Amino acid sequence: MSSSFLWGMGAITAGFFNAFSFGEGSIQSVLGPSLSAAAEVYLPGSAGFTNASARWSAAAMPDFEAIVKVHSEEDVQQTIKYANKHDYPFLAISGGHGQSSALKNLQNGIGIWMRGMGKIEIVDNGTAALLGGGVQNGELISTLWSHGKQTVTTGCDCVGFIAPILGGGHGWNQGRYGLPADQLLSARMVLANGTAITVSDTEHPDLFWAIRGAGHNFGVVTEIKVKVYDREPELDQWAASGFVYPEDKLEAVFEIANEWLQRPNQPMELEHYGVFAFNPDVDPDKPIVMFWVYYNGASIPSAFTDPLYALDPIAVDSSVTDLAGVNTHLMATVDGASCAKGFSRVFYPVNLITWSLTNLRTVLDIFAAMPSAYRNSVVMLEGYPVNRVVEIPSDSTAYPDREGRLLVSPLLTYAANATLDAEAFEIGEKMRDALLEGTGLKLNAYVNYARGDESLEAVYGYEEWRLERLGKLKKAYDPEGKFNFFEPIS
């Protein structure tokens, strides 16, 4: 086993001994020999610890005393057993993008950094892939693409691929193939007691149902097998057009989007993505409305873009790329602004069926009135196709809201300063309430974006049987609540 810190006297700190010295030795001397040769233990103050503990949102920071970079399933098992023996909470880390308030409940814990498990292997005659627990979304897209394959992947390169699946997931190709969770064939998991098991339709099928929508509650996923699909020449390209409008065009833009949603046969190739944002180069005082149209093909049919051009946009940015390049439009490449860490960020997600123009205007007014400290915030207005999503029975997975066609997410973004939190939370709550006003809908909150103040029903579904089933599984597989640091069921 290699170590990320020097054993010279200058590198041995009092904090090291205070945090991780026991009667029988330190974490290094006790856990170290049981780990693989490639595994590393990072302690506070080391570059490895700083890198592994950095999170996308500083508003929901777990507190770690050490982080173990694991390279095998056995490393995960040994780390969990060590943590249990010494009564330390633990948390798996991949992309570090979760921002649920429950993360702050982990104090003085051990992080299990999965990035050393980056396996991507195409198997089963090219119909599936085995993926390690540390694979990031962008890595998977580019690797599969280079091998003539693709699957349902998310709109951000720097998030872990597996964690979104545990909450159902949304992303490119879902209109054609279903949610990311619908691509899951099996998973290897380490449970709360350190036991490793396989879950699938035939092995622990009850748990397999649960991890496709509520999986953060049940274990550390070390490897998955997912469906992959051949690239098809006529579907290799993605056309994108981004329109920028002044705020007074809001209603006209989303009236067009509503017309698309009302069509009985919405194309599975069509996606739209709106954003409220501030851009002083365009308007120094008021927010702007950005509206991206994506089409899985060489060009976007003019029937979708002509009405948007007719609204006289301030600017239009059009291009044609492939799946491996489509996330660049969202500035969500690894080096893009959407992936930058160190800010405080909080989501307030709401699933909707159609766009309420009145409610969008209310949200935009709240957004426009925010103090300057929050002007790096955005409101994300995601319209993914659901053609295949709604064909899959709702009770087949723990993901609760296959009917929701729109994912709306006020994303408060501001300097990592705890004194700004309270006002940010208040603004986010106002926007969330406004989005539901008069719709007759209950709050359905996408678990991967969940703030942490939502009810269990809002996150995991309002059908009584869903929560009963999840509750029983939680008691069976995690009776002590070891995995209660992200939208816990109990």
Buried (B, 14 or more C-beta within 10 A) or exposed (E): BEBBBEEEEEEEEEEBEEBBEEEEEBBBEBBBEBBBEEBBBBBBEBEBBEBBBEBBBBBBBBBBBBBBBBBBBBBBBBBBBBBBEBEBBBBBBBBBBBBBBBBBBBEEBBBBBBBBBBEBEBEEEEEBBBBBBBBBBBBBBBBBBEBBBBBBBBBBBBBBBBBBBBBBBBBBBBBBBBBBBBBBBBBBBBBBBBEBBBBBEEEBEEBBBBBBBBBBBBBBBBBBBBBBBEBEEEBBBBBBBBBBBBBEBBBBBBEBBEEBBEEEEBBBBBBBBBBBBBBEEBBEEBBBBBBBBBBBBEEBBEEBBEBBEEBEBBEEEEEBBBBBBBBBBBEBBEEBEBBEBEBBBBBBBBBBBEBBBEBBBBBBEBBBEBEEBBBBBBBBBBBBBBBBBBEBEBEEBBBBBBEBBBBBBBBBBBEBEEEBBEBBBEBBBBBBBBBBEEBEBEBBBBBBBBBBBBEBBBBBBBEEEBBEBBBEBBEEBBEEBBBBBBBBBE
